[in-house]
Amino acid sequence: MKGAFGAPTTTGEGPYTHVYESGNCSLPSFSVEVGTPEVPDFAMYSGCMVDRFS
């Protein structure tokens, strides 16, 4: 969720409420590790951003 909508606004003290807002102009980038254990190879891709939910 954070990758698609940005950081949430968190409120509450017991049960927390997290509110995400869509339509942010600037979304955070993140790193993804893709593993193929048969080889074995684990590649790290940095600077990834969410394009769409489907």
C-alpha positions in Angstrom: 0.0 0.0 0.0 2.8 2.4 0.9 4.3 1.9 -2.6 1.1 2.9 -4.3 -0.3 5.6 -2.1 2.7 6.9 -0.1 3.0 6.9 3.7 -0.2 6.6 5.7 -1.6 9.0 8.3 -1.8 7.0 11.5 -4.1 7.9 14.4 -5.2 6.2 17.6 -3.6 4.7 20.7 -5.2 1.3 21.1 -6.4 0.1 17.7 -4.5 2.2 15.2 -6.2 3.7 12.1 -4.1 4.1 9.0 -5.4 6.4 6.2 -3.9 6.3 2.8 -4.6 9.0 0.2 -4.4 8.4 -3.5 -3.4 10.9 -6.1 0.0 11.8 -4.7 2.3 13.5 -7.2 5.4 12.0 -5.7 5.4 8.3 -4.8 8.2 6.6 -2.9 10.6 4.2 -4.7 11.6 0.9 -3.2 13.8 -2.1 -3.8 12.7 -5.5 -4.9 14.6 -8.8 -4.5 13.8 -11.5 -7.1 15.0 -14.9 -6.2 15.4 -18.0 -8.4 16.5 -20.6 -5.9 17.0 -23.3 -8.6 20.0 -21.4 -10.1 20.6 -20.1 -7.2 20.5 -16.4 -8.0 19.0 -13.4 -6.1 18.8 -10.1 -8.0 18.1 -6.8 -6.3 16.3 -4.1 -8.3 16.3 -0.6 -6.8 14.3 2.5 -7.8 11.1 0.5 -8.4 7.7 2.3 -8.3 4.1 1.1 -8.5 2.5 1.8 -11.9 -1.0 0.4 -11.3 -3.1 -2.1 -9.4 -4.9 -4.7 -11.4 
